[in-house]
Amino acid sequence: MVAKTNNFTPDVVLSSQRVKSFLKGDKEILEIGRSAYAPQSGPQVFRNRWEITWIRVKSIFDEISAIFLESLSSIFNCLGSTNLSKRCKILSDHKYHNNNKVALFDHYGKDFLVSAINVHRLDTSDFYLQAPVSVGRVNDKVIKKAAFDNTVKFDHLRGVCRGMSDWFIYLYLKTRHLHKDPEEHLKAVAKIFDKGAPREAALLHSFYRGMENFLGLNVDHGTLTSNGNVDIQELSPGAYNIYSKYHSLVYIKINDKIGYLWDPNIGLIRRDNSGKGHAAKIAKFLQRYEGPYIFSRVTDPLAKADETQFGTPLSATG
């Protein structure tokens, strides 16, 4: 068994049991559970209007820094300094983030609950700077089957959306019995990703069908739509992974009145399911990404049927 530390070693991917051990998520589950006993968090995107004003004031400097770092990344890559190139690229993406966050807050208002950024966390260079591992080194059949192009890569510089979505759903399903308030619960899960993709999410992105192969979750590859226009009312309450051609995100349906979208490019957004046109709003949101779209319901086979209702402990409902 591999002890989980802040220093990732690529030997983890030589065995599916090591990968599963790395992906247990004990620290994150404990953090989400503790938040259930904290006072309700209120708005989490910005502390106050002064923070938004300050971000607007320095936005031009952040953009210049981001462009400069992106240029440095290209130069270092041409010179063969790949690690420096990766560091600059990821730092550049983070520089853009605050400005994007303000624009999203302006657009979604109070329904924008927690932000996310679809890039490696800055403090995970021990992961994304690792050299790829050839499947030729691996004897484990599960790893061989799950790897892309006979290689396990650790740097995902074009985004970590699939791995982030997998890890979000896993943490959500493993902790839903710990919270009385579904929205506070989702905000606690979403905060795990507000600084980018943690190591676990990045590792899941290195593999095909990580939720099934390594997290022990059941995935019903079900509803296909060409335009994203799914009748939300007809979906059962639960967690859904939405796949488009080049992107992955999450929809959580609490009931027929309310649901939540979590997009690695944006963050957590509250959605009203009760009014007319709710399906069209979801479709409009999805159409920023190229279709078709697959809504796959994800369940945890280890969850006790009598332990919770969806998102709410039975003891909390009387």
C-alpha positions in Angstrom: 0.0 0.0 0.0 1.3 3.4 -1.0 1.3 6.1 1.8 -0.3 9.3 0.6 2.0 12.3 0.8 2.3 15.6 -0.9 5.1 14.2 -3.0 3.6 12.2 -5.8 5.6 9.3 -7.2 4.8 7.8 -10.7 5.2 4.3 -9.3 1.6 4.7 -8.1 0.4 4.0 -11.7 2.2 0.6 -11.9 -0.6 -1.0 -9.9 -4.4 -0.5 -9.9 -4.4 -1.2 -6.2 -1.9 1.6 -5.6 -4.1 4.0 -7.8 -7.2 3.0 -5.7 -5.3 3.6 -2.5 -4.2 7.1 -3.7 -7.8 7.9 -4.7 -9.4 7.1 -1.3 -9.9 10.8 -0.6 -9.8 10.5 3.2 -8.5 14.0 3.7 -11.0 15.6 1.5 -13.9 13.6 2.9 -12.9 14.7 6.4 -12.7 18.3 5.3 -16.1 18.2 3.7 -17.6 16.5 6.8 -16.2 19.1 9.1 -17.8 21.8 7.1 -21.2 20.4 8.1 -20.6 21.6 11.6 -19.4 25.1 10.6 -21.8 28.1 10.4 -23.4 28.4 7.0 -20.8 29.9 4.7 -22.9 32.4 2.7 -21.4 33.8 -0.6 -18.0 32.3 -1.2 -16.9 33.7 -4.5 -15.8 37.1 -3.1 -15.6 38.4 0.4 -17.0 41.8 -0.5 -17.4 44.4 -3.2 -14.0 45.9 -2.4 -12.4 42.6 -3.5 -14.2 42.8 -6.8 -13.1 46.4 -7.3 -9.5 45.6 -6.6 -9.6 42.7 -9.1 -11.0 45.1 -11.7 -8.3 47.7 -11.0 -5.4 45.3 -11.3 -6.9 43.3 -14.2 -4.8 45.0 -16.9 -1.6 44.0 -15.0 -2.8 40.5 -14.5 -3.5 40.2 -18.2 -0.1 41.5 -19.1 1.5 39.1 -16.7 -0.5 36.2 -18.1 0.5 37.0 -21.7 4.1 37.4 -20.7 4.1 34.1 -18.9 2.4 32.4 -21.8 5.1 33.8 -24.1 7.9 32.6 -21.8 6.3 29.1 -21.8 6.6 29.0 -25.6 10.2 30.2 -25.5 11.2 27.7 -22.8 9.5 24.9 -24.8 11.5 25.8 -27.9 14.7 25.8 -25.8 13.9 22.3 -24.5 13.2 23.5 -20.9 9.9 21.6 -20.7 9.5 21.9 -16.9 9.9 25.6 -16.9 7.5 25.8 -19.9 4.9 23.9 -18.0 5.3 26.0 -14.8 4.9 29.2 -16.8 1.8 27.9 -18.7 0.0 26.9 -15.5 0.9 30.1 -13.8 -0.4 32.1 -16.8 -3.7 30.2 -16.6 -4.1 31.1 -12.9 -3.3 34.8 -13.6 -6.4 34.9 -16.0 -8.6 33.3 -13.4 -9.6 36.3 -11.2 -10.7 38.3 -14.1 -12.8 35.4 -15.4 -14.3 35.0 -12.0 -15.5 38.6 -11.9 -17.1 38.3 -15.3 -18.9 35.1 -14.2 -20.2 36.8 -11.1 -21.5 39.6 -13.1 -23.3 37.2 -15.4 -24.8 34.7 -12.9 -25.1 36.9 -9.8 -26.2 35.2 -6.6 -26.5 31.8 -8.4 -22.7 31.7 -8.8 -21.8 29.9 -5.6 -18.1 28.8 -5.8 -15.6 29.3 -8.6 -13.4 26.6 -10.3 -10.4 26.7 -12.6 -9.7 23.9 -15.1 -6.0 23.6 -14.6 -3.5 21.9 -12.3 -3.2 23.5 -8.8 -0.1 25.6 -8.4 1.1 23.5 -5.5 1.0 20.2 -7.4 4.2 20.5 -9.5 5.3 17.2 -8.0 2.5 15.7 -10.1 2.4 17.6 -13.4 6.2 17.7 -13.8 6.6 13.9 -13.8 7.7 12.2 -17.0 5.0 9.9 -18.6 5.0 6.2 -17.8 5.0 3.7 -20.7 2.4 0.9 -20.3 5.2 -1.4 -21.3 6.5 -1.0 -17.7 3.1 -2.1 -16.3 1.8 -5.7 -15.7 -1.5 -4.6 -14.3 -4.4 -5.4 -16.7 -6.6 -2.7 -15.4 -3.9 0.0 -15.9 -3.2 -1.3 -19.4 -6.8 -1.1 -20.4 -7.5 2.3 -18.8 -4.4 4.1 -20.2 -4.6 6.3 -23.3 -2.2 5.5 -26.2 -0.2 3.1 -24.1 1.1 5.9 -21.9 0.1 7.4 -18.6 0.7 11.2 -18.7 0.7 13.5 -15.8 0.7 17.0 -17.4 -2.7 18.0 -18.7 -2.0 21.5 -19.9 -5.2 21.7 -22.1 -7.5 21.1 -19.1 -8.4 18.5 -16.4 -12.2 18.6 -16.9 -12.8 14.8 -17.0 -10.7 14.0 -14.0 -12.1 17.0 -12.0 -15.7 15.9 -12.8 -15.0 12.3 -11.7 -13.4 13.4 -8.5 -16.2 16.0 -7.8 -18.9 13.3 -8.2 -16.9 10.8 -6.0 -16.5 13.2 -3.2 -20.1 14.3 -3.4 -21.5 10.8 -3.3 -19.2 9.7 -0.4 -20.2 12.7 1.8 -23.8 13.4 1.0 -25.0 11.7 4.2 -22.8 14.1 6.3 -24.8 17.3 5.4 -28.4 18.4 6.2 -28.3 21.2 3.6 -27.7 20.0 0.0 -26.5 23.5 -1.1 -24.0 23.8 1.7 -22.8 20.3 1.0 -22.2 21.1 -2.7 -20.4 24.3 -1.8 -18.1 22.3 0.5 -17.3 19.9 -2.3 -16.8 22.7 -4.8 -14.3 24.5 -2.6 -11.9 21.5 -3.1 -11.5 22.7 -6.7 -11.5 26.5 -6.3 -7.7 26.7 -6.7 -7.6 24.1 -9.5 -7.3 20.3 -10.0 -5.9 18.4 -7.0 -3.6 15.5 -7.6 -6.4 13.0 -7.4 -8.4 14.7 -10.1 -5.3 15.0 -12.3 -4.5 11.3 -11.9 -8.1 10.3 -12.8 -7.7 12.5 -16.0 -4.8 10.3 -16.9 -7.1 7.3 -17.4 -10.1 6.2 -19.3 -13.3 5.6 -17.2 -11.7 6.4 -13.9 -15.0 6.4 -12.0 -15.6 2.7 -12.9 -12.0 1.4 -13.0 -10.7 3.0 -9.8 -13.4 4.7 -7.8 -15.9 1.8 -7.6 -18.8 3.9 -8.9 -21.6 2.7 -11.2 -22.0 4.8 -14.4 -25.2 4.5 -16.5 -24.2 5.7 -19.9 -27.7 6.7 -20.7 -29.3 9.8 -22.1 -27.9 11.1 -25.4 -29.0 14.5 -26.9 -27.7 16.3 -29.9 -28.5 19.8 -28.6 -28.4 19.4 -24.8 -32.2 19.8 -24.5 -32.9 17.2 -21.9 -36.2 17.4 -19.8 -34.7 17.8 -16.4 -38.1 17.0 -14.8 -37.8 13.5 -16.2 -34.4 12.8 -14.8 -34.3 11.0 -11.4 -32.7 13.0 -8.6 -29.0 12.2 -8.5 -25.6 12.9 -9.8 -25.0 13.1 -13.5 -21.8 13.4 -15.5 -22.4 15.3 -18.7 -20.0 14.6 -21.5 -19.7 16.7 -24.6 -17.3 16.1 -27.4 -14.4 17.8 -25.7 -15.6 18.6 -22.2 -17.0 17.0 -19.0 -19.1 18.6 -16.3 -21.6 17.7 -13.5 -25.3 18.1 -12.9 -26.8 17.4 -9.5 -30.6 17.2 -9.4 -31.9 17.5 -5.8 -35.5 17.5 -6.8 -37.9 18.9 -9.4 -37.5 22.4 -8.1 -33.7 22.8 -7.9 -30.5 21.5 -9.3 -26.9 22.5 -9.6 -24.4 22.6 -12.4 -20.7 22.3 -11.7 -18.4 23.1 -14.6 -14.6 22.9 -14.1 -14.3 26.0 -16.3 -16.7 28.0 -14.2 -17.6 26.5 -10.8 -20.9 25.8 -9.0 -24.1 27.4 -10.3 -27.6 27.1 -8.8 -30.3 26.2 -11.3 -34.1 26.6 -10.9 -35.8 23.6 -12.3 -39.4 24.6 -11.5 -40.2 27.4 -14.1 -40.9 27.2 -17.7 -37.9 26.9 -20.0 -35.6 25.2 -17.5 -34.6 22.6 -20.0 -33.8 25.3 -22.6 -31.6 27.1 -20.0 -29.6 24.0 -19.4 -29.3 23.4 -23.2 -28.1 27.0 -23.7 -25.5 26.5 -21.0 -24.2 23.3 -22.6 -24.1 24.7 -26.1 -20.9 26.7 -25.3 -19.4 23.2 -25.8 -19.5 21.1 -28.9 -22.1 18.3 -28.8 -23.5 15.7 -28.8 -24.1 15.5 -25.0 -24.4 12.4 -22.9 -26.1 12.5 -19.4 -24.7 9.6 -17.4 -26.2 8.9 -14.0 -23.5 8.0 -11.4 -24.3 6.0 -8.2 -22.3 4.6 -5.3 -23.1 0.9 -4.9 -21.8 1.0 -1.3 -24.3 3.7 -0.2 -26.9 2.3 2.2 -30.4 2.8 0.8 -31.8 3.5 4.2 -29.1 5.9 5.3 -30.1 9.0 3.3 -32.5 10.5 1.0 -30.9 12.3 -1.9 -28.6 14.9 -0.4 -30.4 15.0 3.0 -30.0 12.6 6.0 -33.3 11.0 7.0 -32.9 12.3 10.5 -33.0 15.8 9.2 -36.3 15.3 7.4 -38.3 14.0 10.4 
